[in-house]
Amino acid sequence: MLSPRVAIAKGTDPSEMVRQAITLLDAGRVVKGGDRVLIKPNCVADRTPLTGITTDPRIVEELILYANEEGAEEVVVADGGSVDTERVFETTGLKRLAKKHGVRLVDLNRDEKVRIQIPNAMALTEVDVAKTALDCNCIINVPKLKVHHIALVTLAIKNLMGVILPKSIIHAQLHEKLSDLATFFKPRLNVIDGTVGSEIDEVNGRPVQMNLIIVGVDIVATDSVGAAVMGISPQSVRHIALSESRGVGCADLDQIQVVGNSIEKVKKNFELPPEFRG
């Protein structure tokens, strides 16, 4: 099995960093002609991207352009947050962006529900998910670089939670359920927005200026690098370790090819949530 590759691009222009990271990743054609592409940002709360809480629209815009250049049949931007997602779309600039590029913007919380069964699930045997997430055959997952008061980190695997309905069912056996989701939904590309991260908390945290983008195909490897960049051992994040043990991807930093910038070069030790302070 080939070692997964994860790219770290650093700079001040999010659009340039996205393109640089995708080029460094050298993963071939992620989007293929005729694909229906779902770009899934983090719109968890009514906060601007500069707070470190929500995905920067400049990254989403570059991914829309990228998908269209690759011949996507349709591009949809969608998420379901923990508050009024429509308001978050307005606050983050995604509503304006969708109108500019003529793409559909979908509040997954108000989407049609489809009940799915997850084979060999540890805890999430069946769940309602937004139909849009099933209708799109290519998911580009665009989380934010943040810690989380229950999950320790909220990165690409945790960002999949936006497609389920209702969100409240996930918190019991959280790590097992997140890992279950990662066995079912397989994003073609994971793009962690590390322009500004968030320490202490995922919604009311303190912004950390990082000026980087982390991109990978392997969702576990991408999250592992994201965790390490925040000074957190990937193996200490239970849903990352569980997902690796189930064959979803690689969490061993020694086996991951990090290209572009090294983890050590860009790493900052984020202040952890109170629940995780030793």
C-alpha positions as CSV (number, residue, x, y, z in Angstrom):
1,M,0.0,0.0,0.0
2,L,1.4,3.4,-1.0
3,S,2.0,5.9,1.7
4,P,-0.7,8.7,1.5
5,R,0.4,12.1,0.6
6,V,-0.8,15.3,2.4
7,A,0.1,18.8,1.2
8,I,0.6,21.8,3.4
9,A,0.7,25.2,1.6
10,K,1.5,28.4,3.5
11,G,0.9,32.0,2.4
12,T,-1.4,34.9,2.6
13,D,-3.7,34.3,-0.5
14,P,-6.2,31.4,0.2
15,S,-6.9,31.0,-3.5
16,E,-3.2,30.5,-4.4
17,M,-2.7,28.2,-1.4
18,V,-5.5,25.9,-2.6
19,R,-4.1,25.6,-6.1
20,Q,-0.5,25.1,-4.8
21,A,-1.7,22.4,-2.4
22,I,-3.6,20.6,-5.0
23,T,-0.7,20.7,-7.4
24,L,1.7,19.5,-4.6
25,L,-0.7,16.7,-3.8
26,D,-0.4,15.3,-7.4
27,A,-3.4,13.1,-6.9
28,G,-4.5,13.0,-10.5
29,R,-8.0,14.1,-11.6
30,V,-9.9,14.4,-8.4
31,V,-13.0,15.8,-10.2
32,K,-13.9,14.0,-13.4
33,G,-16.1,15.2,-16.3
34,G,-19.8,14.8,-15.5
35,D,-19.3,14.6,-11.8
36,R,-21.9,16.2,-9.5
37,V,-19.7,17.9,-6.9
38,L,-20.7,18.7,-3.3
39,I,-18.4,21.3,-1.7
40,K,-19.0,20.9,2.1
41,P,-17.7,23.8,4.2
42,N,-18.0,24.2,7.9
43,C,-21.0,26.5,8.7
44,V,-21.5,25.3,12.2
45,A,-22.2,28.8,13.8
46,D,-23.0,32.3,12.9
47,R,-19.4,33.5,12.9
48,T,-17.2,35.0,10.2
49,P,-14.2,33.0,8.9
50,L,-11.8,35.5,10.7
51,T,-13.0,34.1,14.0
52,G,-11.5,30.7,13.1
53,I,-15.0,29.1,13.3
54,T,-16.3,28.9,9.7
55,T,-14.8,28.1,6.3
56,D,-13.3,31.0,4.3
57,P,-15.4,31.7,1.2
58,R,-12.3,32.4,-0.9
59,I,-11.3,28.7,-0.5
60,V,-14.8,27.6,-1.5
61,E,-14.7,29.9,-4.5
62,E,-11.4,28.5,-5.7
63,L,-12.8,25.0,-5.4
64,I,-15.8,25.9,-7.4
65,L,-13.6,27.2,-10.2
66,Y,-11.4,24.1,-9.9
67,A,-14.4,21.7,-10.2
68,N,-15.8,23.6,-13.2
69,E,-12.4,23.6,-14.9
70,E,-12.3,19.8,-14.5
71,G,-15.7,19.4,-16.2
72,A,-18.1,19.0,-13.3
73,E,-21.7,18.7,-14.4
74,E,-22.9,20.5,-11.3
75,V,-21.4,22.1,-8.3
76,V,-23.3,22.4,-5.0
77,V,-22.2,24.1,-1.9
78,A,-24.0,22.7,1.2
79,D,-23.9,22.3,4.9
80,G,-26.2,21.9,7.9
81,G,-25.0,23.8,10.9
82,S,-26.1,23.8,14.6
83,V,-27.9,27.1,14.1
84,D,-29.8,28.8,11.3
85,T,-27.6,27.7,8.4
86,E,-29.2,30.3,6.0
87,R,-28.0,33.0,8.3
88,V,-24.5,31.5,8.4
89,F,-24.4,31.4,4.6
90,E,-25.1,35.2,4.7
91,T,-22.5,36.0,7.4
92,T,-19.7,34.0,5.8
93,G,-20.3,35.4,2.3
94,L,-21.3,32.0,0.8
95,K,-24.7,33.3,-0.3
96,R,-23.1,36.0,-2.3
97,L,-20.5,33.6,-3.7
98,A,-23.1,31.1,-4.8
99,K,-25.1,33.8,-6.6
100,K,-21.9,35.0,-8.3
101,H,-21.0,31.6,-9.7
102,G,-24.5,30.3,-10.3
103,V,-24.2,27.3,-8.0
104,R,-26.8,25.8,-5.7
105,L,-26.5,26.6,-2.0
106,V,-28.3,24.0,0.1
107,D,-29.1,24.0,3.8
108,L,-28.8,20.3,4.5
109,N,-30.9,20.7,7.7
110,R,-33.8,21.5,5.4
111,D,-33.0,18.9,2.8
112,E,-35.0,15.8,2.0
113,K,-34.1,13.0,4.3
114,V,-33.0,9.5,3.2
115,R,-32.5,6.7,5.7
116,I,-29.2,4.8,5.1
117,Q,-27.7,1.7,6.7
118,I,-24.0,1.7,7.4
119,P,-22.5,-1.8,7.0
120,N,-20.4,-3.1,9.9
121,A,-21.2,0.0,12.0
122,M,-19.9,0.3,15.5
123,A,-22.7,2.6,16.7
124,L,-24.5,4.3,13.8
125,T,-26.2,1.4,12.2
126,E,-28.7,3.5,10.4
127,V,-29.2,7.3,10.1
128,D,-31.1,9.9,8.1
129,V,-28.9,11.9,5.8
130,A,-29.5,14.8,3.5
131,K,-30.4,13.6,0.0
132,T,-28.1,16.1,-1.6
133,A,-25.1,14.4,0.0
134,L,-26.1,11.1,-1.7
135,D,-27.0,12.7,-5.0
136,C,-23.5,14.1,-5.4
137,N,-20.9,11.5,-6.4
138,C,-17.9,13.7,-5.6
139,I,-17.5,15.3,-2.2
140,I,-14.9,18.0,-1.5
141,N,-14.8,18.3,2.2
142,V,-13.7,21.8,3.5
143,P,-13.4,21.8,7.3
144,K,-11.8,24.4,9.5
145,L,-8.6,23.8,11.7
146,K,-10.1,23.7,15.2
147,V,-10.1,21.9,18.5
148,H,-13.4,20.5,19.9
149,H,-14.6,20.3,23.5
150,I,-15.9,16.7,23.0
151,A,-14.1,15.3,20.0
152,L,-10.7,17.0,20.8
153,V,-10.4,18.1,17.1
154,T,-13.0,19.0,14.5
155,L,-11.4,18.4,11.0
156,A,-12.4,16.4,8.0
157,I,-14.0,13.4,9.6
158,K,-16.0,15.6,12.1
159,N,-17.1,17.8,9.2
160,L,-19.1,14.9,7.8
161,M,-21.5,15.3,10.6
162,G,-23.1,18.2,8.7
163,V,-24.9,15.7,6.4
164,I,-26.8,13.8,9.1
165,L,-30.3,14.6,10.4
166,P,-30.8,15.4,13.3
167,K,-27.3,16.3,14.6
168,S,-28.3,15.5,18.2
169,I,-28.0,11.8,17.7
170,I,-24.3,11.8,17.2
171,H,-23.0,12.9,20.6
172,A,-23.5,9.6,22.5
173,Q,-20.6,7.3,21.3
174,L,-19.4,10.3,19.3
175,H,-16.1,8.8,18.2
176,E,-17.6,5.5,17.1
177,K,-20.3,7.3,15.1
178,L,-17.9,9.7,13.4
179,S,-15.8,6.7,12.4
180,D,-18.9,5.0,11.1
181,L,-19.6,8.1,8.9
182,A,-16.1,7.9,7.6
183,T,-16.6,4.4,6.4
184,F,-19.7,5.4,4.4
185,F,-18.9,8.8,3.0
186,K,-15.6,9.0,1.1
187,P,-14.7,12.5,0.1
188,R,-12.5,12.7,-3.0
189,L,-10.6,15.6,-1.5
190,N,-10.2,17.1,2.0
191,V,-9.2,20.7,2.2
192,I,-8.6,22.0,5.8
193,D,-9.0,25.7,6.0
194,G,-6.0,26.7,8.2
195,T,-6.0,30.4,7.3
196,V,-7.3,31.1,10.8
197,G,-7.8,28.3,13.3
198,S,-9.6,28.1,16.6
199,E,-8.2,27.0,19.9
200,I,-10.0,26.3,23.3
201,D,-13.4,25.8,21.6
202,E,-15.0,25.0,18.2
203,V,-17.6,27.8,18.4
204,N,-16.5,30.2,21.0
205,G,-12.7,29.7,20.8
206,R,-9.8,32.1,20.2
207,P,-8.6,32.7,16.7
208,V,-5.1,31.5,15.8
209,Q,-3.5,33.0,12.6
210,M,-2.0,30.1,10.7
211,N,-2.0,31.1,7.0
212,L,-2.1,27.6,5.7
213,I,-4.1,25.1,3.8
214,I,-3.9,21.3,4.3
215,V,-5.0,19.0,1.5
216,G,-5.3,15.3,1.2
217,V,-7.2,12.5,-0.4
218,D,-6.9,10.1,2.6
219,I,-9.3,11.6,5.2
220,V,-7.5,10.0,8.1
221,A,-4.1,11.1,7.0
222,T,-5.4,14.6,6.3
223,D,-6.9,14.8,9.8
224,S,-3.7,13.4,11.3
225,V,-1.6,16.1,9.8
226,G,-4.2,18.7,10.8
227,A,-4.1,17.5,14.4
228,A,-0.3,17.4,14.5
229,V,-0.2,21.0,13.1
230,M,-2.2,22.0,16.2
231,G,0.3,20.1,18.5
232,I,-2.0,17.2,19.0
233,S,-1.0,13.6,18.5
234,P,-3.3,11.9,16.0
235,Q,-3.4,8.7,18.0
236,S,-4.9,10.7,21.0
237,V,-7.9,11.6,18.9
238,R,-10.1,8.5,19.2
239,H,-12.2,8.8,16.0
240,I,-8.9,9.2,14.0
241,A,-7.4,6.1,15.7
242,L,-10.6,4.1,15.3
243,S,-10.9,5.0,11.6
244,E,-7.3,3.9,11.0
245,S,-8.0,0.6,12.8
246,R,-10.9,0.0,10.5
247,G,-8.9,0.6,7.3
248,V,-10.3,4.0,6.4
249,G,-6.9,5.6,6.2
250,C,-3.5,6.1,7.7
251,A,-2.8,8.0,11.0
252,D,0.9,7.1,11.3
253,L,2.8,10.3,10.7
254,D,5.9,8.3,9.8
255,Q,4.0,6.7,7.0
256,I,2.4,9.9,5.6
257,Q,4.3,11.9,2.9
258,V,3.9,15.5,3.9
259,V,4.8,17.7,0.9
260,G,5.1,21.5,0.7
261,N,5.8,22.7,4.2
262,S,6.7,20.4,7.0
263,I,4.5,19.9,10.1
264,E,7.3,21.2,12.3
265,K,7.7,24.4,10.2
266,V,4.1,25.4,10.6
267,K,3.0,23.9,13.9
268,K,1.6,25.9,16.7
269,N,0.5,24.3,20.0
270,F,-3.2,25.2,20.2
271,E,-4.6,25.7,23.7
272,L,-6.9,22.7,24.3
273,P,-10.5,22.8,25.6
274,P,-10.7,22.6,29.4
275,E,-11.9,19.0,29.2
276,F,-8.6,17.9,27.7
277,R,-6.1,19.8,29.8
278,G,-3.9,17.5,31.9
